[in-house]
């Protein structure tokens, strides 16, 4: 039997849910009360067979241009492991601590291997084990215009100086003559105070601006030059 893993990032589908191979998650971005309290995630199965699922929650931070995820010890949630039947839904409930709007988490949903008996029956078939990684925020999104961008020989640095998180897509680099070069990035999250770096070809300092989209609206940030 061959197993493959597929990573799906909770990334703002218009319908507000993520679906693959008959398993639907809603919402794809989970909002938590700033003062602490309850929120939830609902999984619905359109599969032909029962599916065993595990849910985990991680504290999510960004530092030094990278991301860190460590198991959350102050978030209560359940059920953690459950079987979801075809055509049925399962709600996972979370109880969050009071973070004064500063809480940022990743919720990881894994499809687990089939029980031994079922696995033997399906041994001749290709099995897909999917992983969904969703974002959960206690705070509000930041002002889109607060993004700062700076270029140096190593690439383009993005900085979020504000108290709210940013979720950007369709990033592109703009040359002085207005020519646009799409950046080779997907969705970029910047947590409050975080810094990220994106590739910018052979001459990052030759670009004049960075364009990006947040929600349905497009924005532009002038590229400063780093010493």
The 8 nearest C-alpha neighbors of each residue, nearest first, counted from 0:
[[1, 122, 2, 123, 125, 124, 126, 121],
 [0, 2, 125, 126, 3, 124, 127, 122],
 [3, 1, 126, 127, 0, 128, 4, 125],
 [2, 4, 127, 128, 5, 1, 126, 129],
 [5, 3, 128, 129, 127, 6, 130, 2],
 [4, 6, 129, 130, 7, 3, 128, 127],
 [7, 5, 130, 131, 8, 4, 129, 132],
 [8, 6, 131, 132, 130, 5, 9, 129],
 [9, 7, 132, 10, 133, 131, 6, 134],
 [8, 10, 133, 27, 132, 28, 134, 11],
 [11, 9, 8, 12, 27, 186, 28, 133],
 [10, 12, 13, 15, 9, 27, 28, 16],
 [11, 13, 15, 14, 10, 16, 17, 27],
 [14, 12, 15, 11, 16, 10, 17, 214],
 [13, 15, 12, 16, 11, 17, 26, 25],
 [16, 14, 12, 26, 13, 27, 11, 25],
 [15, 17, 25, 26, 27, 24, 14, 12],
 [18, 16, 24, 23, 27, 25, 19, 12],
 [17, 19, 23, 22, 24, 21, 16, 20],
 [20, 18, 21, 22, 23, 17, 129, 7],
 [21, 19, 22, 18, 46, 45, 23, 127],
 [20, 22, 45, 46, 19, 44, 23, 18],
 [21, 23, 44, 18, 19, 43, 20, 45],
 [22, 24, 18, 43, 17, 42, 44, 21],
 [25, 23, 42, 17, 16, 41, 26, 18],
 [26, 24, 16, 41, 27, 40, 15, 42],
 [25, 27, 16, 15, 28, 29, 24, 40],
 [28, 26, 9, 16, 25, 133, 15, 17],
 [27, 29, 134, 26, 135, 133, 9, 30],
 [30, 28, 135, 26, 134, 27, 136, 31],
 [29, 31, 136, 135, 137, 28, 32, 38],
 [30, 32, 137, 136, 38, 33, 29, 135],
 [31, 33, 35, 34, 137, 36, 30, 37],
 [34, 32, 100, 137, 99, 35, 138, 98],
 [35, 33, 97, 32, 99, 98, 100, 36],
 [36, 34, 97, 96, 95, 32, 33, 98],
 [35, 37, 95, 94, 32, 96, 34, 38],
 [36, 38, 94, 93, 95, 39, 31, 92],
 [37, 39, 93, 31, 92, 94, 36, 30],
 [40, 38, 92, 91, 93, 90, 41, 37],
 [39, 41, 91, 90, 25, 26, 92, 42],
 [42, 40, 90, 25, 89, 24, 91, 43],
 [43, 41, 24, 89, 88, 23, 90, 25],
 [42, 44, 88, 23, 22, 87, 89, 41],
 [45, 43, 22, 86, 85, 46, 87, 21],
 [44, 46, 21, 86, 85, 22, 47, 43],
 [47, 45, 21, 85, 44, 48, 22, 20],
 [46, 48, 85, 45, 49, 86, 84, 44],
 [49, 47, 46, 85, 50, 84, 45, 83],
 [50, 48, 84, 83, 85, 82, 51, 47],
 [49, 51, 83, 82, 52, 48, 84, 110],
 [50, 52, 82, 111, 81, 110, 83, 49],
 [53, 51, 110, 81, 111, 80, 109, 82],
 [52, 54, 80, 109, 79, 108, 110, 81],
 [55, 53, 108, 79, 107, 80, 109, 52],
 [56, 54, 107, 106, 108, 53, 57, 79],
 [55, 57, 106, 71, 105, 70, 107, 104],
 [58, 56, 70, 71, 69, 105, 104, 68],
 [57, 59, 104, 71, 69, 68, 70, 103],
 [60, 58, 104, 68, 103, 67, 105, 57],
 [61, 59, 67, 66, 68, 62, 58, 103],
 [60, 62, 66, 65, 193, 67, 64, 190],
 [63, 61, 64, 65, 193, 66, 60, 194],
 [62, 64, 65, 194, 61, 195, 193, 66],
 [63, 65, 195, 194, 62, 196, 61, 66],
 [66, 64, 63, 62, 61, 67, 195, 194],
 [67, 65, 61, 60, 62, 68, 64, 59],
 [66, 68, 60, 59, 61, 69, 65, 62],
 [67, 69, 59, 57, 58, 60, 66, 70],
 [68, 70, 57, 58, 71, 67, 59, 56],
 [69, 71, 57, 58, 56, 72, 68, 55],
 [72, 70, 57, 58, 73, 56, 74, 69],
 [71, 73, 74, 70, 75, 57, 58, 56],
 [74, 72, 71, 75, 96, 95, 94, 58],
 [73, 75, 95, 72, 71, 94, 76, 96],
 [76, 74, 94, 93, 73, 95, 77, 72],
 [77, 75, 93, 92, 94, 74, 78, 91],
 [78, 76, 79, 91, 92, 93, 75, 80],
 [77, 79, 80, 91, 76, 81, 92, 54],
 [78, 80, 77, 54, 53, 81, 55, 76],
 [81, 79, 53, 52, 78, 54, 82, 51],
 [82, 80, 52, 51, 83, 78, 79, 53],
 [81, 83, 51, 50, 52, 84, 49, 80],
 [82, 84, 50, 49, 51, 81, 87, 89],
 [83, 85, 49, 87, 86, 82, 50, 44],
 [86, 84, 46, 44, 87, 47, 45, 49],
 [85, 87, 45, 44, 84, 43, 88, 46],
 [88, 86, 84, 85, 44, 43, 83, 89],
 [89, 87, 43, 42, 44, 90, 41, 83],
 [88, 90, 42, 41, 43, 91, 83, 87],
 [89, 91, 41, 40, 42, 92, 39, 88],
 [90, 92, 40, 77, 39, 78, 41, 89],
 [93, 91, 39, 76, 77, 38, 90, 40],
 [92, 94, 76, 38, 37, 39, 75, 95],
 [93, 95, 37, 75, 36, 74, 76, 38],
 [94, 96, 35, 74, 36, 93, 37, 75],
 [97, 95, 35, 98, 73, 74, 36, 94],
 [96, 98, 35, 34, 99, 33, 95, 36],
 [99, 97, 101, 100, 102, 96, 33, 34],
 [100, 98, 33, 34, 101, 97, 102, 138],
 [99, 101, 33, 138, 137, 98, 102, 34],
 [100, 102, 98, 138, 99, 137, 103, 33],
 [101, 103, 137, 98, 100, 136, 138, 104],
 [104, 102, 136, 59, 135, 58, 137, 101],
 [105, 103, 58, 59, 135, 57, 134, 136],
 [104, 106, 134, 57, 133, 56, 135, 59],
 [105, 107, 56, 133, 132, 55, 134, 57],
 [108, 106, 132, 55, 131, 54, 56, 105],
 [107, 109, 54, 131, 130, 53, 132, 106],
 [110, 108, 130, 53, 52, 111, 129, 107],
 [109, 111, 52, 128, 129, 51, 130, 53],
 [110, 112, 51, 52, 109, 113, 128, 53],
 [113, 111, 114, 110, 51, 128, 118, 50],
 [112, 114, 118, 117, 115, 111, 51, 50],
 [113, 115, 117, 116, 118, 112, 51, 119],
 [116, 114, 118, 117, 119, 113, 112, 120],
 [117, 115, 119, 118, 114, 120, 113, 121],
 [116, 118, 120, 119, 114, 115, 113, 121],
 [117, 119, 115, 121, 113, 120, 116, 122],
 [120, 118, 122, 116, 117, 121, 115, 123],
 [119, 121, 117, 118, 122, 116, 123, 115],
 [120, 122, 118, 124, 119, 123, 117, 126],
 [123, 121, 119, 0, 124, 120, 118, 125],
 [122, 124, 121, 0, 125, 120, 119, 126],
 [125, 123, 121, 122, 126, 0, 1, 120],
 [124, 126, 1, 127, 0, 123, 2, 122],
 [127, 125, 2, 124, 128, 1, 3, 0],
 [128, 126, 3, 2, 129, 4, 125, 5],
 [129, 127, 4, 110, 3, 126, 2, 111],
 [128, 130, 5, 4, 110, 109, 127, 6],
 [129, 131, 109, 6, 108, 5, 7, 110],
 [130, 132, 7, 108, 107, 6, 8, 133],
 [131, 133, 107, 8, 106, 9, 7, 108],
 [134, 132, 9, 106, 105, 27, 8, 28],
 [133, 135, 105, 28, 104, 29, 106, 9],
 [136, 134, 29, 104, 30, 105, 103, 28],
 [137, 135, 103, 30, 138, 31, 102, 104],
 [136, 138, 31, 33, 100, 102, 32, 30],
 [139, 137, 100, 136, 101, 33, 163, 102],
 [138, 140, 163, 141, 137, 164, 100, 136],
 [141, 139, 163, 164, 165, 138, 142, 166],
 [163, 140, 142, 164, 165, 143, 139, 162],
 [141, 143, 144, 145, 140, 163, 161, 165],
 [144, 142, 145, 141, 146, 213, 165, 218],
 [143, 145, 142, 146, 218, 220, 219, 147],
 [144, 146, 143, 142, 147, 161, 159, 160],
 [147, 145, 159, 144, 158, 143, 148, 157],
 [146, 148, 158, 157, 145, 159, 220, 149],
 [149, 147, 157, 222, 156, 158, 223, 220],
 [150, 148, 223, 222, 156, 224, 155, 225],
 [151, 149, 155, 224, 204, 225, 154, 203],
 [150, 152, 225, 153, 204, 154, 224, 203],
 [151, 153, 154, 203, 204, 202, 150, 201],
 [154, 152, 151, 155, 203, 150, 198, 199],
 [155, 153, 199, 198, 203, 151, 152, 150],
 [154, 156, 150, 197, 196, 149, 199, 151],
 [155, 157, 196, 149, 148, 195, 150, 197],
 [158, 156, 148, 195, 194, 147, 196, 155],
 [157, 159, 194, 147, 193, 146, 160, 148],
 [158, 160, 192, 146, 193, 161, 191, 189],
 [161, 159, 192, 158, 191, 145, 162, 146],
 [160, 162, 163, 159, 191, 192, 141, 145],
 [161, 163, 191, 141, 164, 160, 192, 101],
 [141, 164, 162, 140, 191, 161, 139, 138],
 [163, 165, 190, 140, 141, 191, 189, 166],
 [166, 164, 189, 188, 141, 140, 167, 190],
 [165, 167, 188, 187, 213, 189, 164, 186],
 [168, 166, 213, 187, 212, 186, 165, 211],
 [167, 169, 186, 212, 170, 211, 185, 187],
 [170, 168, 211, 212, 171, 167, 185, 181],
 [171, 169, 211, 168, 182, 210, 181, 212],
 [172, 170, 181, 182, 210, 180, 209, 179],
 [173, 171, 209, 180, 179, 208, 181, 210],
 [174, 172, 179, 208, 206, 178, 207, 177],
 [173, 175, 206, 178, 177, 207, 176, 179],
 [176, 174, 207, 177, 206, 173, 178, 205],
 [177, 175, 174, 178, 173, 207, 179, 206],
 [176, 178, 174, 175, 173, 179, 207, 208],
 [179, 177, 174, 173, 176, 180, 175, 172],
 [180, 178, 173, 172, 177, 174, 171, 181],
 [179, 181, 172, 171, 182, 173, 178, 174],
 [182, 180, 171, 172, 170, 183, 179, 169],
 [183, 181, 171, 170, 184, 180, 172, 199],
 [184, 182, 181, 185, 198, 197, 170, 199],
 [185, 183, 182, 186, 170, 187, 197, 169],
 [184, 186, 168, 187, 183, 169, 170, 182],
 [185, 187, 168, 167, 184, 188, 166, 10],
 [188, 186, 167, 166, 168, 185, 189, 184],
 [189, 187, 166, 165, 167, 190, 186, 164],
 [190, 188, 165, 193, 164, 159, 166, 187],
 [189, 191, 164, 193, 192, 188, 165, 61],
 [192, 190, 162, 164, 163, 193, 161, 159],
 [191, 193, 160, 159, 190, 161, 194, 158],
 [194, 192, 190, 191, 159, 189, 61, 158],
 [193, 195, 158, 64, 157, 159, 192, 156],
 [196, 194, 64, 157, 156, 158, 197, 193],
 [195, 197, 156, 155, 157, 64, 154, 198],
 [196, 198, 155, 154, 199, 156, 195, 184],
 [199, 197, 154, 200, 155, 196, 183, 182],
 [198, 200, 203, 154, 155, 197, 201, 182],
 [201, 199, 202, 203, 198, 154, 182, 153],
 [200, 202, 203, 199, 152, 154, 153, 204],
 [203, 201, 204, 205, 200, 152, 199, 206],
 [204, 202, 199, 154, 205, 150, 152, 206],
 [205, 203, 150, 202, 206, 151, 152, 224],
 [204, 206, 203, 202, 207, 174, 175, 150],
 [207, 205, 174, 204, 173, 208, 203, 175],
 [206, 208, 175, 174, 222, 173, 221, 205],
 [209, 207, 221, 222, 173, 220, 206, 172],
 [208, 210, 172, 220, 219, 171, 173, 221],
 [209, 211, 219, 171, 218, 170, 172, 220],
 [212, 210, 170, 218, 169, 217, 168, 219],
 [211, 213, 217, 168, 167, 216, 169, 218],
 [214, 212, 167, 216, 215, 166, 217, 168],
 [213, 215, 216, 212, 167, 217, 166, 11],
 [214, 216, 213, 212, 217, 168, 218, 13],
 [215, 217, 212, 214, 213, 218, 211, 143],
 [218, 216, 212, 211, 213, 215, 210, 219],
 [219, 217, 211, 210, 212, 216, 220, 144],
 [218, 220, 210, 209, 211, 208, 221, 217],
 [221, 219, 209, 208, 222, 210, 148, 147],
 [222, 220, 208, 207, 223, 209, 219, 148],
 [223, 221, 208, 149, 148, 207, 150, 220],
 [222, 224, 149, 150, 221, 148, 225, 207],
 [225, 223, 150, 149, 151, 226, 222, 204],
 [224, 226, 151, 150, 149, 223, 152, 204],
 [225, 224, 151, 150, 223, 152, 149, 204]]
